[in-house]
Amino acid sequence: MRKRFSVSFVGLAYLIIGIIVAIARHYLTIGVLKVIGSAVLAVLLWWLLLLGVNLHIH
């Protein structure tokens, strides 16, 4: 059980550091993050889209 937590913590730290480096090197911008965020919301809350809710992040 403990080993699984440490692996997931290392993976999370790896992703966070990668995001920070990508932002610092201008591979990720606020515009890109907004588009990705909107897409994730649309996938997770697809049923709200069918009801006419706007999930775009402005």
Secondary structure, DSSP 8 states (H G I E B T S, - for coil): -HHHHHHHHHHHHHHHHHHHHHHHTTSS-HHHHHHHHHHHHHHHTHHHHHTT------
